[in-house]
């Protein structure tokens, strides 16, 4: 049985239910790292970087111009 719930999404993701896969920032996971593509500071958390993510702006452009 999986104990995963919608609550987990709300605390785990920066934009739960939205189009972003970026993780939520917290004391233990601060949004203090630059995007590897555009180099803008404070765009990603350590969890985002570990997952190989880029910032929302770069992701939107790569996916055809955003929303």
C-alpha positions in Angstrom: 0.0 0.0 0.0 1.3 3.4 -0.9 0.9 6.2 1.7 1.5 8.9 -0.9 -1.2 11.5 -1.1 -2.1 14.9 -2.6 -0.7 16.4 0.6 2.7 15.0 -0.3 2.5 16.9 -3.7 1.6 20.1 -1.9 4.6 20.0 0.4 7.0 18.5 -2.2 6.5 20.7 -5.2 6.8 24.5 -5.7 3.6 24.7 -7.8 1.4 21.7 -6.9 -1.1 21.1 -9.6 0.6 23.6 -11.9 3.0 23.0 -14.7 6.3 23.2 -12.8 8.2 20.1 -11.6 10.5 22.1 -9.4 10.7 21.2 -5.8 9.5 23.4 -3.0 12.1 25.4 -1.2 12.7 25.0 2.5 15.4 25.5 5.1 16.9 22.1 4.1 16.3 22.7 0.4 16.8 26.4 -0.4 16.3 27.9 -3.8 19.9 29.1 -4.0 21.4 27.6 -7.1 21.6 28.9 -10.7 19.8 27.4 -13.7 22.4 25.3 -15.7 21.0 26.8 -19.0 20.4 30.5 -18.5 22.7 30.9 -15.4 20.2 33.0 -13.6 20.9 32.8 -9.8 18.5 31.4 -7.2 16.4 29.5 -9.7 16.8 25.9 -8.4 17.0 24.0 -5.2 19.6 21.2 -4.5 16.8 18.7 -5.1 16.0 20.3 -8.5 19.7 20.1 -9.5 19.9 16.4 -8.3 17.0 15.7 -10.6 18.6 17.4 -13.6 16.1 20.2 -13.8 16.3 23.6 -15.4 14.4 26.7 -14.3 10.7 27.1 -15.3 11.5 29.8 -17.9 14.0 27.5 -19.7 11.7 24.5 -19.4 8.8 26.5 -20.9 10.9 27.6 -23.8 12.2 24.1 -24.5 8.6 22.8 -24.5 7.5 25.2 -27.1 7.1 28.6 -25.6 5.5 28.1 -22.3 2.0 28.6 -21.1 
